[in-house]
Amino acid sequence: MNKLANITHKIFYDNKVLMVFSFILAVVIWLAVVILFSPIDTAVINDVPVTIDLTNSVPAQFDLEIFGQSDFTVDVEVSGKRYVVNSSAVSKDSLKVVAQTAYVDSAGKHTLLLKTTKANENDEFEIVSVSEQQIEVYFDVYKEVDFPIEPKVIFDGDLVKEGYIAGEPFLSADKVTVSGPATEINSIKSVFAEIAVDRPLDATKTQAAELKAYNENGGVLHYLGFNYGNSEVTVTQPVYFETEKPTTVEFKNTPLAYIEKPFEYTVSPSSVRAGIQGVDKNSVPEFISIVTVDFSQLKPGKNTITVDADSIPSVYVVDDIESFEVVVDVTDCTQRTFTVPDEAVTFVNAPDGYEVTGLDESVGLVTLVGPADSLDKIQAADISVVVDLTDVDVTAVSQSVAAKLSINNCNDCWVSGSYTVRISNQ
Protein backbone atom coordinates (compact mmCIF):
# COMPACT_ATOMS: atom_id res chain seq x y z
CA MET A 1 0.00 0.00 0.00
CA ASN A 2 2.81 2.37 0.85
CA LYS A 3 4.50 1.45 -2.44
CA LEU A 4 1.41 2.38 -4.50
CA ALA A 5 1.05 5.62 -2.59
CA ASN A 6 4.64 6.50 -3.30
CA ILE A 7 4.19 5.89 -7.03
CA THR A 8 1.00 7.97 -7.11
CA HIS A 9 2.71 10.74 -5.17
CA LYS A 10 5.59 10.79 -7.66
CA ILE A 11 3.25 10.91 -10.69
CA PHE A 12 1.06 13.75 -9.47
CA TYR A 13 3.93 15.77 -8.12
CA ASP A 14 6.07 15.35 -11.27
CA ASN A 15 5.56 18.48 -13.40
CA LYS A 16 6.43 16.77 -16.71
CA VAL A 17 4.00 13.94 -16.13
CA LEU A 18 1.28 16.38 -15.12
CA MET A 19 1.87 18.38 -18.31
CA VAL A 20 1.41 15.30 -20.58
CA PHE A 21 -1.62 14.10 -18.62
CA SER A 22 -3.22 17.54 -18.81
CA PHE A 23 -2.71 17.70 -22.59
CA ILE A 24 -4.29 14.28 -23.19
CA LEU A 25 -7.22 15.16 -20.95
CA ALA A 26 -7.75 18.44 -22.80
CA VAL A 27 -7.80 16.67 -26.18
CA VAL A 28 -10.32 14.12 -24.92
CA ILE A 29 -12.58 16.84 -23.54
CA TRP A 30 -12.28 18.84 -26.81
CA LEU A 31 -13.21 15.80 -28.92
CA ALA A 32 -16.15 15.07 -26.67
CA VAL A 33 -17.39 18.63 -27.01
CA VAL A 34 -16.91 18.61 -30.81
CA ILE A 35 -18.73 15.32 -31.23
CA LEU A 36 -21.52 15.88 -28.74
CA PHE A 37 -22.05 19.59 -28.99
CA SER A 38 -20.78 20.46 -32.54
CA PRO A 39 -23.04 23.00 -34.29
CA ILE A 40 -25.08 21.96 -37.34
CA ASP A 41 -23.60 23.19 -40.63
CA THR A 42 -24.46 22.89 -44.33
CA ALA A 43 -22.41 22.22 -47.47
CA VAL A 44 -23.11 21.93 -51.21
CA ILE A 45 -21.78 18.92 -53.12
CA ASN A 46 -21.44 19.99 -56.76
CA ASP A 47 -21.79 17.92 -59.94
CA VAL A 48 -23.26 14.78 -58.46
CA PRO A 49 -23.91 12.44 -61.44
CA VAL A 50 -27.45 11.29 -62.24
CA THR A 51 -27.84 7.57 -62.87
CA ILE A 52 -30.21 6.47 -65.66
CA ASP A 53 -30.20 2.69 -65.55
CA LEU A 54 -32.19 1.05 -68.37
CA THR A 55 -31.29 -2.52 -67.44
CA ASN A 56 -34.53 -4.49 -66.99
CA SER A 57 -36.42 -1.20 -67.13
CA VAL A 58 -39.78 -0.32 -68.71
CA PRO A 59 -38.08 1.53 -71.64
CA ALA A 60 -35.92 -1.53 -72.32
CA GLN A 61 -39.06 -3.67 -72.66
CA PHE A 62 -40.14 -1.39 -75.53
CA ASP A 63 -36.62 -1.35 -77.10
CA LEU A 64 -36.32 2.33 -76.21
CA GLU A 65 -32.87 3.93 -75.94
CA ILE A 66 -31.66 7.36 -74.89
CA PHE A 67 -30.64 9.81 -77.62
CA GLY A 68 -29.06 13.21 -77.18
CA GLN A 69 -27.92 14.23 -73.71
CA SER A 70 -27.58 11.34 -71.28
CA ASP A 71 -25.01 12.69 -68.81
CA PHE A 72 -26.65 14.88 -66.17
CA THR A 73 -25.38 16.26 -62.87
CA VAL A 74 -27.01 18.08 -59.96
CA ASP A 75 -25.83 20.05 -56.94
CA VAL A 76 -26.94 18.66 -53.57
CA GLU A 77 -27.07 20.64 -50.30
CA VAL A 78 -26.50 18.56 -47.16
CA SER A 79 -26.54 19.37 -43.44
CA GLY A 80 -24.97 17.78 -40.41
CA LYS A 81 -22.47 18.36 -37.72
CA ARG A 82 -19.69 20.60 -38.84
CA TYR A 83 -16.95 18.04 -38.46
CA VAL A 84 -18.91 15.70 -40.79
CA VAL A 85 -20.10 17.95 -43.62
CA ASN A 86 -16.89 19.95 -43.81
CA SER A 87 -14.68 16.91 -44.18
CA SER A 88 -13.83 14.58 -47.06
CA ALA A 89 -16.28 12.09 -45.55
CA VAL A 90 -19.08 13.73 -47.58
CA SER A 91 -18.47 13.71 -51.35
CA LYS A 92 -20.15 12.80 -54.65
CA ASP A 93 -19.75 9.14 -53.73
CA SER A 94 -21.78 9.75 -50.56
CA LEU A 95 -24.89 10.49 -52.62
CA LYS A 96 -27.03 8.59 -55.09
CA VAL A 97 -29.23 10.40 -57.61
CA VAL A 98 -31.43 8.13 -59.73
CA ALA A 99 -33.76 9.12 -62.59
CA GLN A 100 -37.11 7.35 -62.47
CA THR A 101 -37.98 5.64 -65.79
CA ALA A 102 -40.97 3.54 -64.72
CA TYR A 103 -43.45 5.55 -66.82
CA VAL A 104 -41.44 5.72 -70.07
CA ASP A 105 -43.29 3.47 -72.52
CA SER A 106 -43.21 5.45 -75.79
CA ALA A 107 -40.86 7.38 -78.04
CA GLY A 108 -40.35 11.10 -77.41
CA LYS A 109 -39.07 13.51 -74.81
CA HIS A 110 -39.91 12.44 -71.25
CA THR A 111 -39.60 14.22 -67.91
CA LEU A 112 -37.85 11.98 -65.39
CA LEU A 113 -38.20 12.66 -61.66
CA LEU A 114 -35.00 12.46 -59.65
CA LYS A 115 -34.68 10.54 -56.39
CA THR A 116 -31.77 11.58 -54.22
CA THR A 117 -30.62 9.42 -51.30
CA LYS A 118 -27.55 8.76 -49.22
CA ALA A 119 -25.32 6.05 -50.63
CA ASN A 120 -24.91 4.74 -47.08
CA GLU A 121 -27.93 5.06 -44.82
CA ASN A 122 -25.70 5.24 -41.74
CA ASP A 123 -23.90 8.39 -42.89
CA GLU A 124 -24.44 11.21 -40.35
CA PHE A 125 -25.78 13.94 -42.63
CA GLU A 126 -29.13 14.88 -44.12
CA ILE A 127 -30.11 15.96 -47.61
CA VAL A 128 -31.52 19.50 -47.53
CA SER A 129 -32.17 20.26 -51.21
CA VAL A 130 -31.28 19.30 -54.80
CA SER A 131 -30.70 21.83 -57.59
CA GLU A 132 -32.91 19.88 -60.02
CA GLN A 133 -35.94 17.77 -59.24
CA GLN A 134 -36.35 16.45 -62.79
CA ILE A 135 -34.59 16.13 -66.14
CA GLU A 136 -35.80 15.83 -69.74
CA VAL A 137 -34.53 12.87 -71.76
CA TYR A 138 -35.32 11.81 -75.33
CA PHE A 139 -36.21 8.14 -75.85
CA ASP A 140 -36.75 6.27 -79.09
CA VAL A 141 -36.14 3.00 -80.93
CA TYR A 142 -32.75 2.74 -82.66
CA LYS A 143 -32.73 2.65 -86.47
CA GLU A 144 -30.18 3.04 -89.25
CA VAL A 145 -30.69 3.66 -92.96
CA ASP A 146 -28.43 4.46 -95.94
CA PHE A 147 -29.20 7.81 -97.59
CA PRO A 148 -27.76 9.53 -100.67
CA ILE A 149 -25.94 12.74 -99.81
CA GLU A 150 -25.72 16.03 -101.65
CA PRO A 151 -22.94 18.63 -101.45
CA LYS A 152 -23.64 22.15 -100.22
CA VAL A 153 -21.19 25.05 -100.22
CA ILE A 154 -22.18 27.91 -97.91
CA PHE A 155 -20.77 31.38 -98.62
CA ASP A 156 -21.58 35.09 -98.47
CA GLY A 157 -20.92 37.25 -101.52
CA ASP A 158 -18.89 35.86 -104.42
CA LEU A 159 -17.76 32.24 -104.29
CA VAL A 160 -14.79 32.77 -106.66
CA LYS A 161 -12.52 35.66 -107.55
CA GLU A 162 -12.98 37.67 -110.73
CA GLY A 163 -11.83 35.74 -113.79
CA TYR A 164 -12.57 32.34 -112.27
CA ILE A 165 -15.47 29.90 -112.62
CA ALA A 166 -16.99 27.66 -109.97
CA GLY A 167 -17.81 24.15 -111.09
CA GLU A 168 -20.29 21.76 -109.54
CA PRO A 169 -19.11 20.57 -106.11
CA PHE A 170 -18.70 16.83 -105.62
CA LEU A 171 -18.30 14.40 -102.75
CA SER A 172 -15.87 11.72 -101.63
CA ALA A 173 -18.84 9.37 -101.04
CA ASP A 174 -22.25 8.96 -102.65
CA LYS A 175 -24.16 7.83 -99.60
CA VAL A 176 -23.98 7.75 -95.83
CA THR A 177 -25.37 5.52 -93.08
CA VAL A 178 -27.57 7.59 -90.78
CA SER A 179 -28.32 6.11 -87.37
CA GLY A 180 -30.36 7.30 -84.43
CA PRO A 181 -33.96 7.54 -83.18
CA ALA A 182 -36.48 5.99 -85.57
CA THR A 183 -38.80 9.02 -85.38
CA GLU A 184 -36.05 11.34 -86.64
CA ILE A 185 -34.80 8.82 -89.24
CA ASN A 186 -38.32 8.48 -90.67
CA SER A 187 -38.54 12.26 -91.05
CA ILE A 188 -35.42 12.62 -93.21
CA LYS A 189 -36.09 14.26 -96.57
CA SER A 190 -32.48 14.94 -97.56
CA VAL A 191 -28.93 14.68 -96.23
CA PHE A 192 -26.33 17.33 -97.08
CA ALA A 193 -22.57 17.45 -96.69
CA GLU A 194 -21.85 21.11 -95.95
CA ILE A 195 -18.72 23.24 -96.05
CA ALA A 196 -18.34 26.97 -95.49
CA VAL A 197 -16.21 29.33 -97.59
CA ASP A 198 -15.16 32.57 -95.90
CA ARG A 199 -13.46 34.30 -98.86
CA PRO A 200 -13.61 34.16 -102.69
CA LEU A 201 -11.66 31.22 -104.11
CA ASP A 202 -9.01 31.17 -106.84
CA ALA A 203 -8.19 27.46 -106.50
CA THR A 204 -10.07 24.23 -105.99
CA LYS A 205 -10.95 23.63 -102.35
CA THR A 206 -11.42 20.26 -100.62
CA GLN A 207 -12.65 20.26 -97.05
CA ALA A 208 -14.11 17.87 -94.49
CA ALA A 209 -17.87 18.34 -94.46
CA GLU A 210 -20.43 18.61 -91.70
CA LEU A 211 -23.27 16.17 -92.34
CA LYS A 212 -26.81 17.35 -91.65
CA ALA A 213 -30.20 15.75 -92.21
CA TYR A 214 -33.28 17.85 -92.99
CA ASN A 215 -37.00 17.16 -92.90
CA GLU A 216 -39.45 18.17 -95.64
CA ASN A 217 -39.87 21.62 -94.08
CA GLY A 218 -36.14 22.33 -94.12
CA GLY A 219 -35.67 21.80 -90.40
CA VAL A 220 -32.50 20.18 -89.09
CA LEU A 221 -33.08 16.78 -87.46
CA HIS A 222 -31.33 15.93 -84.20
CA TYR A 223 -29.79 13.04 -82.24
CA LEU A 224 -28.38 11.49 -85.45
CA GLY A 225 -25.06 9.81 -86.13
CA PHE A 226 -23.40 9.46 -89.53
CA ASN A 227 -21.26 6.50 -90.64
CA TYR A 228 -20.98 5.50 -86.97
CA GLY A 229 -18.75 8.54 -86.44
CA ASN A 230 -15.79 6.85 -88.14
CA SER A 231 -15.86 7.90 -91.79
CA GLU A 232 -15.09 11.41 -92.97
CA VAL A 233 -16.88 12.83 -96.01
CA THR A 234 -15.22 15.64 -97.96
CA VAL A 235 -16.67 18.18 -100.37
CA THR A 236 -14.57 19.39 -103.29
CA GLN A 237 -15.45 22.73 -104.85
CA PRO A 238 -13.75 22.91 -108.27
CA VAL A 239 -12.45 26.32 -109.35
CA TYR A 240 -11.34 27.06 -112.92
CA PHE A 241 -9.51 29.95 -114.58
CA GLU A 242 -11.69 31.23 -117.42
CA THR A 243 -10.16 31.60 -120.89
CA GLU A 244 -10.85 31.07 -124.60
CA LYS A 245 -8.34 28.94 -126.50
CA PRO A 246 -8.05 26.77 -129.63
CA THR A 247 -8.83 23.08 -129.13
CA THR A 248 -6.31 20.29 -129.65
CA VAL A 249 -5.72 16.59 -128.97
CA GLU A 250 -2.83 14.58 -127.57
CA PHE A 251 -1.64 11.08 -128.44
CA LYS A 252 -0.27 8.19 -126.38
CA ASN A 253 1.46 4.91 -127.25
CA THR A 254 2.71 6.73 -130.31
CA PRO A 255 5.15 4.88 -132.60
CA LEU A 256 8.48 6.65 -132.88
CA ALA A 257 7.94 7.66 -136.52
CA TYR A 258 4.84 9.73 -135.63
CA ILE A 259 6.11 11.61 -132.59
CA GLU A 260 7.62 14.43 -134.64
CA LYS A 261 5.17 14.09 -137.51
CA PRO A 262 1.71 13.12 -136.19
CA PHE A 263 -1.31 12.39 -138.34
CA GLU A 264 -3.46 15.31 -139.36
CA TYR A 265 -6.59 15.81 -137.31
CA THR A 266 -9.43 18.27 -136.81
CA VAL A 267 -11.38 19.23 -133.73
CA SER A 268 -14.86 20.71 -133.95
CA PRO A 269 -15.47 23.26 -132.50
CA SER A 270 -11.95 24.50 -133.16
CA SER A 271 -11.96 26.81 -130.13
CA VAL A 272 -13.85 26.99 -126.88
CA ARG A 273 -14.43 29.25 -123.88
CA ALA A 274 -13.81 27.21 -120.81
CA GLY A 275 -12.38 27.12 -117.34
CA ILE A 276 -9.09 25.32 -116.74
CA GLN A 277 -8.25 23.91 -113.35
CA GLY A 278 -4.91 24.50 -111.65
CA VAL A 279 -3.76 27.50 -113.74
CA ASP A 280 -3.86 31.28 -113.58
CA LYS A 281 -3.29 34.11 -116.06
CA ASN A 282 0.47 33.50 -115.97
CA SER A 283 0.33 29.76 -116.61
CA VAL A 284 -2.68 29.28 -118.89
CA PRO A 285 -1.81 26.87 -121.77
CA GLU A 286 -1.82 27.89 -125.44
CA PHE A 287 -4.37 25.18 -126.33
CA ILE A 288 -7.15 23.29 -124.56
CA SER A 289 -6.66 19.55 -124.98
CA ILE A 290 -9.97 17.80 -125.60
CA VAL A 291 -8.89 14.16 -125.51
CA THR A 292 -5.85 11.88 -125.43
CA VAL A 293 -6.03 9.48 -128.37
CA ASP A 294 -4.50 6.02 -127.91
CA PHE A 295 -2.92 4.76 -131.13
CA SER A 296 -4.56 1.39 -130.44
CA GLN A 297 -7.88 3.11 -131.29
CA LEU A 298 -6.71 4.19 -134.76
CA LYS A 299 -7.40 2.28 -137.94
CA PRO A 300 -6.62 3.09 -141.58
CA GLY A 301 -8.68 5.99 -142.98
CA LYS A 302 -10.58 8.64 -141.06
CA ASN A 303 -11.18 7.90 -137.38
CA THR A 304 -14.00 9.85 -135.75
CA ILE A 305 -14.02 10.21 -131.98
CA THR A 306 -16.84 11.95 -130.08
CA VAL A 307 -15.91 13.54 -126.77
CA ASP A 308 -18.51 14.52 -124.16
CA ALA A 309 -17.86 18.11 -123.07
CA ASP A 310 -18.38 17.13 -119.42
CA SER A 311 -15.73 14.37 -119.59
CA ILE A 312 -12.65 16.52 -120.29
CA PRO A 313 -10.33 16.32 -117.26
CA SER A 314 -9.74 19.63 -115.42
CA VAL A 315 -11.78 21.56 -118.00
CA TYR A 316 -15.17 23.20 -117.46
CA VAL A 317 -16.81 24.17 -120.77
CA VAL A 318 -18.60 27.52 -120.49
CA ASP A 319 -19.99 27.66 -124.05
CA ASP A 320 -23.21 25.84 -124.87
CA ILE A 321 -21.37 22.81 -126.24
CA GLU A 322 -22.40 19.26 -125.40
CA SER A 323 -19.67 17.40 -127.31
CA PHE A 324 -16.62 17.71 -129.54
CA GLU A 325 -15.88 15.75 -132.69
CA VAL A 326 -12.29 14.70 -133.34
CA VAL A 327 -11.32 13.30 -136.76
CA VAL A 328 -7.87 11.71 -137.13
CA ASP A 329 -6.84 10.99 -140.72
CA VAL A 330 -4.65 7.88 -140.78
CA THR A 331 -3.38 8.17 -144.36
CA ASP A 332 -1.11 5.86 -146.35
CA CYS A 333 -1.71 3.02 -143.90
CA THR A 334 -3.29 -0.38 -144.10
CA GLN A 335 -3.84 -3.27 -141.71
CA ARG A 336 -2.84 -6.90 -141.53
CA THR A 337 -3.75 -9.80 -139.25
CA PHE A 338 -1.24 -12.11 -137.57
CA THR A 339 -1.58 -15.28 -135.52
CA VAL A 340 0.56 -14.97 -132.40
CA PRO A 341 1.96 -18.27 -131.05
CA ASP A 342 1.51 -19.17 -127.37
CA GLU A 343 5.28 -19.17 -126.82
CA ALA A 344 5.32 -15.41 -127.51
CA VAL A 345 3.49 -14.80 -124.21
CA THR A 346 5.61 -13.75 -121.21
CA PHE A 347 4.25 -13.50 -117.65
CA VAL A 348 5.61 -10.94 -115.18
CA ASN A 349 5.00 -9.91 -111.55
CA ALA A 350 3.41 -13.19 -110.46
CA PRO A 351 2.39 -13.22 -106.76
CA ASP A 352 4.35 -15.52 -104.46
CA GLY A 353 3.24 -19.11 -104.92
CA TYR A 354 1.21 -18.39 -108.07
CA GLU A 355 2.15 -20.25 -111.23
CA VAL A 356 0.47 -20.22 -114.63
CA THR A 357 0.05 -23.82 -115.72
CA GLY A 358 -1.58 -23.23 -119.08
CA LEU A 359 -3.26 -20.92 -121.58
CA ASP A 360 -6.95 -21.77 -121.79
CA GLU A 361 -7.37 -19.11 -124.46
CA SER A 362 -4.45 -17.51 -126.33
CA VAL A 363 -4.17 -14.03 -127.82
CA GLY A 364 -5.20 -15.43 -131.18
CA LEU A 365 -5.47 -13.12 -134.18
CA VAL A 366 -3.78 -9.73 -133.81
CA THR A 367 -4.36 -6.73 -136.08
CA LEU A 368 -1.44 -4.46 -136.90
CA VAL A 369 -1.73 -1.07 -138.64
CA GLY A 370 0.97 0.77 -140.56
CA PRO A 371 2.42 1.43 -144.00
CA ALA A 372 2.06 -1.58 -146.32
CA ASP A 373 5.78 -1.97 -146.97
CA SER A 374 6.49 -1.99 -143.22
CA LEU A 375 3.79 -4.55 -142.52
CA ASP A 376 5.23 -6.83 -145.21
CA LYS A 377 8.48 -7.03 -143.25
CA ILE A 378 6.81 -8.10 -140.00
CA GLN A 379 6.58 -11.74 -138.98
CA ALA A 380 4.40 -13.19 -136.21
CA ALA A 381 7.60 -13.83 -134.24
CA ASP A 382 8.18 -10.05 -134.14
CA ILE A 383 5.10 -9.59 -131.93
CA SER A 384 5.75 -9.92 -128.20
CA VAL A 385 3.04 -10.35 -125.57
CA VAL A 386 3.53 -9.42 -121.90
CA VAL A 387 0.91 -10.35 -119.28
CA ASP A 388 1.22 -8.53 -115.94
CA LEU A 389 -0.01 -10.75 -113.08
CA THR A 390 0.19 -8.09 -110.35
CA ASP A 391 -3.58 -7.96 -109.86
CA VAL A 392 -4.35 -11.58 -110.66
CA ASP A 393 -6.92 -13.40 -108.52
CA VAL A 394 -4.80 -16.10 -106.88
CA THR A 395 -7.91 -18.04 -105.82
CA ALA A 396 -9.36 -18.37 -109.34
CA VAL A 397 -8.70 -21.58 -111.24
CA SER A 398 -9.17 -19.82 -114.59
CA GLN A 399 -9.39 -16.11 -115.44
CA SER A 400 -8.92 -13.56 -118.21
CA VAL A 401 -5.98 -11.14 -117.91
CA ALA A 402 -5.10 -8.14 -120.08
CA ALA A 403 -2.17 -8.57 -122.45
CA LYS A 404 0.16 -5.83 -123.65
CA LEU A 405 1.41 -6.31 -127.22
CA SER A 406 4.34 -4.66 -128.94
CA ILE A 407 6.15 -4.94 -132.26
CA ASN A 408 9.89 -5.52 -132.33
CA ASN A 409 12.15 -3.71 -134.82
CA CYS A 410 9.43 -1.48 -136.27
CA ASN A 411 8.89 2.25 -135.59
CA ASP A 412 5.90 3.08 -137.82
CA CYS A 413 3.39 0.29 -137.07
CA TRP A 414 1.17 -0.35 -134.09
CA VAL A 415 -1.20 -2.90 -132.55
CA SER A 416 -4.87 -2.11 -133.13
CA GLY A 417 -7.39 -2.97 -130.39
CA SER A 418 -7.03 -4.57 -126.98
CA TYR A 419 -6.34 -8.21 -126.14
CA THR A 420 -6.58 -10.67 -123.28
CA VAL A 421 -5.47 -14.20 -122.53
CA ARG A 422 -7.26 -16.71 -120.38
CA ILE A 423 -4.96 -18.54 -117.98
CA SER A 424 -5.22 -21.39 -115.51
CA ASN A 425 -3.10 -22.23 -112.47
CA GLN A 426 -4.09 -25.84 -111.87
Residue, then its C-alpha position, 0 to 999 in steps of 0.5 A: m500500500n505504501k509502495l502504491a502511494n509512493i508511485t501515485h505521489k511521484i506521478f502527481y507531483d512530477n511536473k512533466v507527467l502532469m503536463v502530458f496528462s493535462f494535454i491528453l485530458a484536454v484533447v479528450i474533452w475537446l473531442a467530446v465537445v466537438i462530437l456531442f455539442s458540434p453545431i449543425d452546418t451545411a455544405v453543397i456537393n457539386d456535380v453529383p452524377v445522375t444515374i439512368d439505368l435502363t437494365n430491366s427497365v420499362p423503356a428496355q421492354f419497348d426497345l427504347e434507348i436514350f438519344g441526345q444528352s444522357d449525362f446529367t449532374v445536380d448540386v446537392e445541399v447537405s446538413g450535419k455536424r460541422y466536423v462531418v459535412n466539412s470533411s472529405a467524408v461527404s463527397k459525390d460518392s456519398l450520394k445517389v441520384v437516380a432518374q425514375t424511368a418507370y413511366v417511359d413506354s413510348a418514343g419522345k421527350h420524357t420528364l424523369l423525376l429524380k430521387t436523391t438518397k444517401a449512398n450509405e444510410n448510416d452516414e451522419f448527414e441529411i439531404v436538404s435540397v437538390s438543384e434539379q428535381q427532374i430532367e428531360v430525356y429523349f427516348d426512341v427505338y434505334k434505327e439506321v438507314d443508308f441515304p444519298i448525300e448532296p454537297k452544299v457550299i455555304f458562302d456570303g458574296d462571291l464564291v470565286k474571284e474575278g476571272y474564275i469559274a466555280g464548277e459543280p461541287f462533288l463528294s468523296a462518297d455517294k451515300v452515308t449511313v444515318s443512325g439514331p432515333a427511328t422518329e427522326i430517321n423516318s422524317i429525313k427528306s435529304v442529307f447534305a454534306e456542308i462546307a463553309v467558304d469565308r473568302p472568294l476562291d481562286a483554287t479548288k478547295t477540298q474540305a471535311a464536311e459537316l453532315k446534316a439531315y433535314n425534314e421536308n420543311g427544311g428543319v435540321l433533325h437531331y440526335l443522329g449519327f453518320n457513318y458510326g462517327n468513323s468515316e469522314v466525307t469531304v466536299t470538293q469545290p472545283v475552281y477554274f480559270e476562265t479563258e478562250k483557246p483553240t482546241t487540240v488533242e494529244f496522243k499516247n502509245t505513239p510509234l516513234a515515226y509519228i512523234e515528230k510528224p503526227f497524223e493530221y486531225t481536226v477538232s470541232p469546235s476548233s476553239v472553246r471558252a472554258g475554265i481550266q483547273g490549276v492554272d492562272k493568267n500567268s500559266v494558262p496553256e496555249f491550247i485546250s486539250i480535248v482528248t488523249v487518243d490512244f494509237s490502239q484506237l486508230k485504224p486506216g482511214k478517217n477515225t472519228i471520236t466523239v468527246d462529251a464536253d463534261s468528260i474533259p479532265s480539269v476543263y469546265v466548258v462555259d460555251d453551250i457545247e455538249s460534245f466535240e468531234v475529233v477526226v484523225d486521218v490515218t493516211d497511207c496506212t493499211q492493216r494486216t492480221f497475224t496469228v501470235p503463237d503461245e510461246a510469244v506470251t511472257f508472264v511478269n510480276a506473279p504473286d508468291g506461290y502463283e504459277v500459270t500452268g496453261l493458256d486456256e485461251s491464247v491471244g489469237l489473231v492480232t491486227l497491226v496497222g501501218p504502211a504496207d511496206s512496213l507490214d510486209k516485213i513483220q513476222a508473227a515472231d516479231i510480236s511480243v506479248v507481256v501479261d502482268l499478273t500483279d492484280v491476278d486473282v490467286t484463288a481463281v482456277s481460270q481467269s482472263v488477264a489483259a495482255k500488252l502487245s508490242i512490235n519488235n524492230c518497227n517504228d511506224c506500225w502499231v497494234s490495233g485494239s485490246y487483247t486478253v489471254r485466259i490462264s489457268n493455275q491448276 
